């Protein structure tokens, strides 16, 4: 699935609102078994709220500014986007963010619950993951990020452990301190899977995940672009939503060929005067 072509991206223009919208509406990269649906995240008024926020983004921008700097940590930025949503969307209420879970036996911190939030009167423990993994054949056990130590199977296993914390004694105890007794665990797994395949078929990958192209050199990337040779080298903090950039932000191929690995957006110009992403490519030279 090429989520970058969704009609939503013709309408939203503010970069932060686009990032937030991607967290709310993108398909899961892999199945955790307890995904929050787009319908649950948006509620009945979510789209209208996003459109209004796109027209007047100052509340979101001010909220994000109070939590900077993010130190090039995309996950922290994404967490604060969702903090804003759970705190301001009409059907949600944020009860806790990064709630520490302690092992009472040795007084060590096991970790933290990303969010405790109420959506339409149901309280959830929510864990967020935003990952960009690639493998030519789309094999989950071989899929990893630009940093090859960051692997899909490791992250999926870690996420499962994190989702279980709220059902364990230590998690129940910390939840009791904020007045929560009955809770469901749920995940928001976002990102892109890169391969040479047309569809993901192996578990736990979602066959409807946002999919990109995987290449081992820039010549292969150029072939994929065909007649559309305009590209944008994606900074780490700009990965969440499909790119929408000005002409001055486009990247020359001469700059790309010096890189051993990168994520790039193939872009086309639309009537609004901006270049919009139509495809995303992971390039990682074979070692």
Beta strands, then each sheet from edge to edge (+ up, - down):
strand 1: 92-103
strand 2: 108-119
strand 3: 122-134
strand 4: 184-195
strand 5: 211-215
strand 6: 231-233
strand 7: 244-245
strand 8: 261-269
strand 9: 275-284
sheet 1: 1+ 2- 3+ 4+ 5+ 9+ 7-
sheet 2: 1+ 2- 3+ 4+ 5+ 9+ 8- 6+
end
